[in-house]
Amino acid sequence: MTTMASSAASTVKVVGPGTRESARVLTPDALAFLGRLHAEFADRRRELLRMRKERWESLQSGMTQLDFSTDGPALGDWRVAAAPKDLDDRRVEITGPAERKMMINALNSGASVFMADLEDALSPTWENVVDGQGALIDAVRRSLSFTSPEGKQYKLNDRLATLVVRPRGWHLEESHVQIAGKPASASLFDFGLYFFHNARETLTRGTGPYFYLPKMESHLEARLWNDVFNVAQDVLAVPRGTIRATMLIETIYAAFEMEEILFELRDHAAGLNAGRWDYLFSIIKAFRTRPEFVLPDRAQVTMAVPFMRAYAQKLVQVCHRHGAHAIGGMAAFVPSRRDPEVNARALVKVREDKERESGDGFDGTWVAHPDLVAPARQVFDRVLGDRPNQKSKLRDDVHVTPNELLDVRVPGGRCTLAGVHTNIDVGLQYLDAWLSGTGAAAIHNLMEDAATAEISRSQLWQWITHRVDVDGSGTMSADVYRRVRGDVVAELPKSATAESRLDDAVALLDELVLGEWQEFLTIPGYKLLR
């Protein structure tokens, strides 16, 4: 690529320290490319974030209601771009942070697709986000390797999962890069660096630049991504339509605009994904002042409850109506190496979940651990056989109403002291790991990321705010929280490493649970990263 205009490059300033990969990732041309994207789209991004706040406030006050659109081109007869060959069979997708060892294990896992995460499963330390880009460069070129401190060597197999990358959401910033005197958009930073370094290389190798797009709240945010894609492809002389993106439907707002979001990105769209934990967090956030939206213990809010069934089946219907893939939610179980009974019980639930998804018409599903690839594949193999997907299953029988998405009552659901304990326990352990630089943490045989920490802290805030009845412990209050939090801290094993940030985790969780509502934990948490 020829050198970018000096005026674009001059607006970009790296204020973060050097890392192992910064010399080859943060090149002058790469930074100039970021400057070009920001010059074009930074103001639109800020305006859309302002519109988010207006929508939140309007919904809180009851001035507006969520509903489906009844007109517009998105409701017409159209189809998304045809899926590339290596993104047509997606029956099992594994996810994990853009970190060398975990990437190698995931790419070698036998999954159809690997989503390398720069978002919820990656603690966004400067070293992590820059060196993660270096690892992605090597993964695309099949030169990725890793040697553990014990001397164990990891390298890529001949057959690999198709690589898809998830950048951070529109709401986040990358403060280590200043563009025109303001922090860079984390979305444009993550997308731009990966696309700049790898778009042409992926095409040379018979694949393409594929992405997962998180946390969108409207079709206008999808339109912004589509325009970013077109400009990025034009600047690097890559044909328009080369990019493929799968959009996570993980906010209640996006659930009401699935069709419109898919329409805006139709020339680049690969499908939609049911991001279950962030979706629950979004419901709490959107309706946090309204007692009828109080959710019970998160373990009771499964994909089998009515409002989650409606969400999932609506997603399949919208995708298949327009020729897109519908990808199911996460199986987060991490198998135990010491307790086969725990594994047996968990695998029964995993299979039930995947049988429900495949029966509903999903074309694939997510898992968090390589050992779950085979069980999930067996379930989808029985349904798909030799077919790459089941897009022909149109689900014309589905007729989801707005009320079905918004009626969050869970039959038999209740808030319990055990649920309070679990939310505090998971919240503290995850925040400790995240502040220490680890964004994917195995806690109680589950792979937790920022989404599960969000549901944990938001439920605690919601239960205290609405003084819910806690089964076996009276009314939920700040005092109950503090008492249980003290018990949890006393129970947690004391870390012998200097990396532990438990004290900071406690302070951050207290702020999130007892203070004013915070839209995302990653925003105040980001200020505490080292």
PyMOL commands that set and color helices and strands:
alter all, ss='L'
color gray80, all
select helices_A, chain A and resi 6-10+22-25+28-61+73-75+85-87+100-107+126-140+186-204+219-235+252-255+258-264+276-286+291-293+298-300+306-321+340-360+370-384+402-406+417-435+450-465+478-491+502-514+522-526
alter helices_A, ss='H'
color red, helices_A
select strands_A, chain A and resi 12-14+92-97+113-117+145-147+153-155+162-166+173-179+182-185+210-213+244-249+269-274+325-331+364-367+415-416+441-443+446-448+469-471+474-475
alter strands_A, ss='S'
color yellow, strands_A
deselect
rebuild
show_as cartoon
